[in-house]
Each structure stands twice: as structure tokens, then as C-alpha cells.
Amino acid sequence: MNRTPVLEARDLRVRRGGTEVLAIDSFILHENETLALIGPNGAGKSSLMLTLAGLLEPASGHLLFRSEQFPTGSGATGYRRRIAMVFQEPLLFDTTVFGNVAAGLKIRGVPPGEIRERVDATLQRFRIAHLAGRSARKLSGGEAQRTSLARAFATRPEVIILDEPFAALDPPTRQLLTDDLEQVLREWGTAAILSTHDQGEALRLADRMMVMNNGAIIQSGPPSEVMNRPATEFVASFVGMENIFTGTTTTTIGGLLYLEVAGTHLEVMGDGVTGEDVVFCIRPEHVVLSVGTPESHTSARNVFPGKVIRIVPQGLYQKLYLECGFTLVAAVTNQSLQELRLAPGSPVVASFKATAVHLFRSG
């Protein structure tokens, strides 16, 4: 990936209604990169995107576009025309689909012949060429959002900012639009910022994931790193690390830590000192379930007999809450649940590898 910065923020502070909503020490979006912003409601994702789009004035700090300071006032118009923004609710003009997609090009003074070429190509790319003459008022939600995306990409933006663009769509439509967006981003190499509450969407589309909370960036890195090696207990909880425990190191031997948790002993890969209190977490999908006796399990370092407390359906898989001397959450496929014949009250053996545990210091 080209690591040339496109957008940067340094020591950024933003206020809305007298309240500080952003405190960003450092932010970078690289060329050809898709960055996913995740975090709870009110974390500051939308405020950050509006600021980066030049629609929200920072109280202090520096915003850079291709290493040059953002212009202000009337000078910002030229900058804004180099980016595009798509919102959760499509904001379409009362004209045809073709007219909506052409609107940004007309504003930019693109010649009529080139406008038609660009609009036709983009409509085709988002699979709505057959809707070119239809009124925007007669579009379904998915068609309207396709039109909104086509309008944004038709301008050939250097950066596209997507604020939860699929949140209001039904799952099948959302899946199809995600497919198309993924292809366009990869083929055109447009640098993109995507805000989403759907972690699966972020994992699929993003080259890098950024977790925000209370107006600050808590962690940034490759999606696999953020999901499996969270920097804080907040990030661990937010990205689905439902098994979060506090334990005390009892022994350290050759890169292995032996921890005591609620009277139970675990083995974890990592470095530490005896007597140290640590926080560690395991993803539910890394907990392996079986029936039989613990002695029959030899590959995993951590093996615990227990019983099923509760089963919660999660679509394609099931979430099981287990009592193993401590509460453990596991995720299994529907097929595995049937094959193991598990139900509330069933005895079960839970295991996980020492390498599946992520450990960090709570301080």
C-alpha cells in the first residue's frame, strides 16, 4: 500500500455548543487506504468526519491535505471539491437519477460530453443504469443509496467519506451494496473513511481500523490486530472480546505466564512478573467445546470441565454461556451445537490455547 498521507490532523480540538467533542492528537489517512471508524454512539466519529470534510471548524490544531494546511473561509471550496461525502440518509435532489449523479460534475464545471461519459460509467458501475431517467422520489432505499454513492464517485474524489452509508438498509441490500463498494474502492484506489457499527463490514472493507470513544482515538491498526489484540479493556469489550478477566500472575516460565483467576489456573503466552495483576481476554470463537473428559484433550493448554448455562442464537452461530468455575462465553456453529447435542445444563469441556489469550496491563 502507498503510505503517502492524504489527510492529517494534529492536536485537533473541536467544540460544538461549547462542549469539546474531539481531542485528536494524531490522525492520518494514507493514499489508497480504506480506514474504518468504529465506536459507540457519541464517540465522535461523525464530528471527526465532518471536520475532515471541511464542514466543521476546529477550535485549534492543524488539518493537512496532501501536506498542505487546510484553507479556511471561501478558500475551502476548492478543497471540498476534491472530496466527497455520503451520509446514512441519501440527500438527493428532486430530479432524475441521471440529474443527481451529474449534479456534482456540473458544479465543478465539467464539460457536458465528459459529464455524460462519467455519469453513464458510474451508473453502470453501481448497477443503476436502467434507473437513469427515474425520479429520485420513486427510488427504494437501496436504489437511493446507490444513486448517492454514484454521485459521490462520479466526481472522482481524492477522498470519500462514508458516514454509516448502509445502516438504514435491509441485510440483503446492504450485502449487495457492500460488494459493489468494495470493488469500486479496490479498483479505483480512492482513499476512504468509513464509519460503521457493523464490525463485519469494517473487517471486510478496511485496511485499517480505528476505535474511538469520548472524542478520542483509543486504538488504530490492522483490523486483525484491533480485533485480536485490543489495547484496553474498553476496546476488548467493544470488539466482542466477551471473555475479559482479571488475574494474578503466579509463575513465569520461558514466555509462559501462569495466572490464577477465581481459584482457577490458566496458562498464557506473554511476559510478566510474579504477583502482577493483569487483564486478559479470549474471543468466544477461540473457545473450543467438546464432550467427554478433560483428560482426552492434550493440544490446548487450558482445559476446563463445566456446564452450559444459557444458549443465545446469533443467526449462523450460537453463543453459549458456560460455568467452568468462572463464566466463559463460547461461539459455535449451529451444526456443531447439534452434533454435540448441547442444551442448558449439559456437561461440556471448554478449552483454549495459550496463544489465543491476549493479555494487557489495566493501567
N, C-alpha and C positions, 0 to 999 in steps of 0.2 A: 504493500500500500504506500502511495505517496504521502510522506509525512509533512508536507508543506502546510503550515497553518492557513486557514481561510478566515475564520473568526476567532478572536481572542478577547477575553475580559480579564482585567487585572484590578484587584482591590475594588471590585464593583459593589456599590451600595445603592439600593433603590428603595424609595419610600412611596407609600400610597396612603393617602388620608392621614399623613403624619406618623404612620407606623412603618418601621423598616421591614420590608418584605423580602429583601435579598441581601445577603452578605457573602459574596463570592470572591474568594482570594485569587483564584486562577481558573480559567475556563479556556479550552482550546477545541476547535473543530478543525480537523485536517481535510485536505483535498481528497475527494473520492471516498470519504468516510460517512457511514451512517451511524449516528450516535443516538441511543435510546435513553430518554429521561424517564426514570421511574421514581415513585414515591407516593405517599398518601395524599389525599386531598388537602390542599392548603400548604403543600410542601414548598411551593414557589416555582413549579415547573412552567406554568403559563406566564408568570411575571418575567421569568428569565427569557422565554422565547419572545415575548413582546418587546423586551428591551433589546435583544439581539436583532429583532426586525426593525428597530428604529422607531417603534410605536410607543415606547415608554421611556421617559427621560431619566437617566440615572442621577442620583444626588451627588455621587462622587465616583472616582475611579476612571479607568481607561477602557474604551472599546476600540478594537482594531479590526479592520477588514483588509486582508492581504497586507498586513504590517503597517497600514496607514490609519491614523486616528479617524474615528467616525466623524463625518461632518454633522453640523447641527443646523437647526432652523431650515431655511429654504434650501440650503446646500445638501440636505439629507435626501432630497427627491431622487437624485441620480443614484445614490446608494440603494435606496429602496427598490429601484427598478432592476437591480442586479440580484434580488432575492424574490422569493415567492412564499406565501403562507397559506396553508389550508387549515380550516377550522373544523371542529366536530360537526357543526351545523352548516351545510353548504349555503354560502351567501351568493345567490345567483340573481342576475338582472332579469327583468320582465321582458325577455326576448327569446329567441330560439337558442338551442344548444350551440349551433354554429356561432351565433352572435355573442354568446357568453364566452366561448373559448377564444374568439377573436378580440375580445374587449381589451385585454392587456397589451396585445400587439398594436392595436390602433393607438392606444395611449403612448406607446413607445415610438410611434412614427414609422412603423414597419411598412414598406410598400405593399399595395393591395395584392399583387401577384404572390409575393412571399407569404403574406397573411394566409391566403387560401392554401398554399402548399403546407405551411406549418400546421394549420388547423386540421386539414384533412389527414395529415400523418399522425397527429396526436389523437384525433378521434378514433382512428383506426387502431392505434396502439392501446387505447383503453376500451376498445370493443364497443364503441357507441356511434360509429359512422352512420348506422341506419337511423339514428335519432337526430341527425344534424338539423333537420327542419322542424323538429318538435318544440313546442313551447316549454320553457323551463318549469312552468306551473303544472305541467302534466307529467312530470317525471316521478318515478318511485324514489325512495330514499337512496337506494344503491345507484340508480341512474344519475341522480343529482350529485352524489359524491364523486362519481366517475367524471361528470362534467366539471366539477370543481378542480379535481386533480388534473384533468386535461388542460384546463385554462391555465393552471399554475405551470405545468411543464411546457406548454406551448411557448412560453416566453424564454425558454432555455435558461432558467435561473442558475446562477453560480452556487446558490444555496437555497434549499427548500426547507421550510419549517412546517411541521405537521403536528397540530395540536389535537391529539386523540381523534384522528380523522374517521375511524371506524367504530367508535364507541356506541353510536346510535343504531348500528345496523344489525340485522339478524345474523346468526352464525354462518349459514351458507354463503350469504352475500359478502360477509366480512372475509371469509376464507378466499373467495374468488378475487376480491379486491387486493388482498394481501399478496396473492400470487402475482397479480399484474404489477403492483407497486414494486415488489422485489425484483422482477425482471427489468423494469424501467430503471431503477436505481443502479443495478449492476451494469446494464448495457450503456447507459448514458453517463455513468460515473458522477452523477450530481451529488455534491455534499449535502447531507440531510440531517436534520434534528427531528426526532420522533418522540412525542410524549405519549405514553400509553400506560394503562393499568393492566394490560394483558401481557404477562411475562413471557408466554409462549410466542407472542408476536414480536416482542423485543428480542428474544433469543434467535428467532428466525431471521429478522431483518438487520440486526445491529452488528457492527464490527466492534463497537464499544458500548458499555452500559454505564450509566451514571445514576447513582442513587441520591435523591435529595430529601431533606427534611428541615422544616423550620427555616426555609430560605437559604440553606447552605448545602454544599456538596459534601456528602458523607463518604462516598467511595466512588472511584472511577476505574474501569479496567475492562479487559475482555469479558464477555458475558459468562463464560465458564468459570472465570476466576471470581467474579462477583457472586455467582450462584453457589459456588462450592467452597470459597474461601472468604466469607464476609469479614469485614474489618471490625465490626462492632456487633453487639447483641441486637441493636435495632435493625441493622441490615440483615442479620441472620434471620430474624423473625419475619421481616418484610419479604424476603425472597423465598420463604417456605421452609426454612430450617426449623421445623416444629419441635424437634428434639434438641432443646437447649438446656444444659445442665451446668451447675457449679460444683466443682470437686476440688479435692486437695491432693497434691502430689505426695505419694508415699515413698516412691523409689524411682530413680532414673538409671537406666542401664542401656548403654550403646544406642542412643537415639530413640529408645522406648521409654515412655512415661507410664508409671503405674498409678492410677488415680483411685481414690475412694469417693463413691457417690452414694449417699443414702445407705451406707453399710455394704455396698457392693463394690467390687474391684474391677476396674477396666484397664485395658492396655491401649495406649495411644501413641502414634508416631509424633515425635516432637522433642523439643529441648526445654528444660526447666530445672528447678531446684527443689529439693525435698521440702515439704511443708508449705509450698506455694499454693495459693488459691487461684484457680483458673476457671475460665468458661470454655465449654466445648459444645459442639453441635454436630448432628448427623442428619442428613436428609432422609425423609421417610422411605424414599425409593432405594436407599442403600441398606435398609434393614431387610434381611432375608428371613423368611418364615419357613418352617418345616414342622413335621410331626415326628414323634419318636422320642429318643433320649438324647440329652446333650452330649453324651459320650460318643455318639455316632458322627459328630461334627468335628472335623480336625483342621479344616483350611482357615477358618476365621479365628481371630484371637479372642473375640468376645462372644460368648455363647451363654444365653440365659433361658432357663425354663420359665414359662409364665402361662397366662390365660388371656383370652380375648375378652375385653370389657365391652367394647362397642364397635360397630361397623357402620361406616358412613359412606354411601355411594357417591362417587365422584365422576360419573359418566363412564369413561372407558376403563377406569380402575376403581378400587375400593380402598378406603382409608381405615385402618384397624388401630384401635387404641388397646394397648396391652398392659397388663400388670406383671412386671418382672422384678418386683422389689422396688421398682421405680416405674413411672409411667413412660411407655415408649410408643411412638407412632410409626406405623409401617404402611407402605403403599404397595398393593399387589394388583395384578390384573384380575379381571372378572373370571378368566379361565383358571388362574391359579387358585382363586378362592374356592371355586367349585371342585377342583382336583384335590385340594387339601381338606375339603368338607369342613370349613371353619364357620363357626357361629358364635354369638356371645356365650361365654362360659367354656368354650373349647380350650383344651390344653394345647400349647404351642411352644415351639422352641424358636427364639429370636436370636439372630447372630448378625454381626457386622465386623468388617475388617478394621484393623488398627489404622490403616491408611484411609479409611472412609470418614474418619473423625477429624474435624477441623477445630483447632484449639487457638484461643487468643486470651490475652490478659484483659480483665474487665476494666482496668484503669486506662 
